[in-house]
Amino acid sequence: MSKVTLAEAPPGVEGAGFFATSLDKVIGLARANSLWPLPFATSCCGIEFMATMGSTYDLARFGAERPSFSPRQADMLLVMGTIAKKMAPVLKQVYIQMAEPRWVIAVGACASSGGIFDTYSVLQGIDEIIPVDVYVPGCPPRPEAILDGVLKLQEIVKNESLNRRNTPEYKALLEKYGIATENG
């Protein structure tokens, strides 16, 4: 029988009956293994995401058990498929309605770069309107690629400082996209 490890313990001090580590590491570990995805699917990449949520690939193994269809109850936005320029304000509003901390994965060629649709009506990558943390390539990407993107995001979340969202750099990033921060 093989030993199952749910999550690696953060670096710390171990002893008989105790374990000590920093609060940053514990919160990072908890956040990384309890991401609530908000699928924003407009095209074929959404079908691949549905397969990723199914029993064969089972995204729930990685803590993303419950897809949320309310931005206020999600912290991981997965944008999948072609985003028309008319849809851009809606996507930005969904992002703004998400509570901090929030992360974004651009799934597929269309969300990442407009894909094969180099036209006046298609947004040439969602990073024109909202910040993106992870890009998943493919047209459409296989469920394994989506899982890899989620695992990469988990590493980012696990190692992110608790104070990052209050730094001038982060506030400047949001201002670049025309997104107001709560604290000024």
WOQUIPE-V792919 format. One record per residue. N is the residue number from 1. RES is the residue in one letter. SS is DSSP state (a for helix, b for strand, c for the rest). Layout:
n=N res=RES ss=SS
n=N res=RES ss=SS
This chain:
n=1 res=M ss=c
n=2 res=S ss=c
n=3 res=K ss=c
n=4 res=V ss=c
n=5 res=T ss=c
n=6 res=L ss=c
n=7 res=A ss=c
n=8 res=E ss=c
n=9 res=A ss=c
n=10 res=P ss=c
n=11 res=P ss=c
n=12 res=G ss=c
n=13 res=V ss=b
n=14 res=E ss=b
n=15 res=G ss=b
n=16 res=A ss=c
n=17 res=G ss=c
n=18 res=F ss=b
n=19 res=F ss=b
n=20 res=A ss=b
n=21 res=T ss=c
n=22 res=S ss=c
n=23 res=L ss=a
n=24 res=D ss=a
n=25 res=K ss=a
n=26 res=V ss=a
n=27 res=I ss=a
n=28 res=G ss=a
n=29 res=L ss=a
n=30 res=A ss=a
n=31 res=R ss=a
n=32 res=A ss=a
n=33 res=N ss=c
n=34 res=S ss=c
n=35 res=L ss=c
n=36 res=W ss=c
n=37 res=P ss=b
n=38 res=L ss=b
n=39 res=P ss=b
n=40 res=F ss=b
n=41 res=A ss=b
n=42 res=T ss=c
n=43 res=S ss=c
n=44 res=C ss=a
n=45 res=C ss=a
n=46 res=G ss=a
n=47 res=I ss=a
n=48 res=E ss=a
n=49 res=F ss=a
n=50 res=M ss=a
n=51 res=A ss=a
n=52 res=T ss=a
n=53 res=M ss=a
n=54 res=G ss=c
n=55 res=S ss=c
n=56 res=T ss=c
n=57 res=Y ss=c
n=58 res=D ss=c
n=59 res=L ss=a
n=60 res=A ss=a
n=61 res=R ss=a
n=62 res=F ss=a
n=63 res=G ss=c
n=64 res=A ss=c
n=65 res=E ss=c
n=66 res=R ss=c
n=67 res=P ss=c
n=68 res=S ss=c
n=69 res=F ss=c
n=70 res=S ss=c
n=71 res=P ss=a
n=72 res=R ss=a
n=73 res=Q ss=a
n=74 res=A ss=c
n=75 res=D ss=c
n=76 res=M ss=b
n=77 res=L ss=b
n=78 res=L ss=b
n=79 res=V ss=b
n=80 res=M ss=b
n=81 res=G ss=c
n=82 res=T ss=c
n=83 res=I ss=c
n=84 res=A ss=b
n=85 res=K ss=a
n=86 res=K ss=a
n=87 res=M ss=a
n=88 res=A ss=a
n=89 res=P ss=a
n=90 res=V ss=a
n=91 res=L ss=a
n=92 res=K ss=a
n=93 res=Q ss=a
n=94 res=V ss=a
n=95 res=Y ss=a
n=96 res=I ss=a
n=97 res=Q ss=a
n=98 res=M ss=c
n=99 res=A ss=c
n=100 res=E ss=c
n=101 res=P ss=c
n=102 res=R ss=c
n=103 res=W ss=b
n=104 res=V ss=b
n=105 res=I ss=b
n=106 res=A ss=b
n=107 res=V ss=b
n=108 res=G ss=a
n=109 res=A ss=a
n=110 res=C ss=a
n=111 res=A ss=a
n=112 res=S ss=a
n=113 res=S ss=a
n=114 res=G ss=c
n=115 res=G ss=c
n=116 res=I ss=c
n=117 res=F ss=c
n=118 res=D ss=c
n=119 res=T ss=c
n=120 res=Y ss=c
n=121 res=S ss=c
n=122 res=V ss=b
n=123 res=L ss=c
n=124 res=Q ss=c
n=125 res=G ss=c
n=126 res=I ss=a
n=127 res=D ss=a
n=128 res=E ss=a
n=129 res=I ss=c
n=130 res=I ss=c
n=131 res=P ss=c
n=132 res=V ss=c
n=133 res=D ss=c
n=134 res=V ss=b
n=135 res=Y ss=b
n=136 res=V ss=b
n=137 res=P ss=c
n=138 res=G ss=c
n=139 res=C ss=c
n=140 res=P ss=c
n=141 res=P ss=c
n=142 res=R ss=c
n=143 res=P ss=a
n=144 res=E ss=a
n=145 res=A ss=a
n=146 res=I ss=a
n=147 res=L ss=a
n=148 res=D ss=a
n=149 res=G ss=a
n=150 res=V ss=a
n=151 res=L ss=a
n=152 res=K ss=a
n=153 res=L ss=a
n=154 res=Q ss=a
n=155 res=E ss=a
n=156 res=I ss=a
n=157 res=V ss=a
n=158 res=K ss=a
n=159 res=N ss=a
n=160 res=E ss=c
n=161 res=S ss=c
n=162 res=L ss=c
n=163 res=N ss=c
n=164 res=R ss=a
n=165 res=R ss=a
n=166 res=N ss=a
n=167 res=T ss=c
n=168 res=P ss=a
n=169 res=E ss=a
n=170 res=Y ss=a
n=171 res=K ss=a
n=172 res=A ss=a
n=173 res=L ss=a
n=174 res=L ss=a
n=175 res=E ss=a
n=176 res=K ss=a
n=177 res=Y ss=c
n=178 res=G ss=c
n=179 res=I ss=c
n=180 res=A ss=c
n=181 res=T ss=c
n=182 res=E ss=c
n=183 res=N ss=c
n=184 res=G ss=c
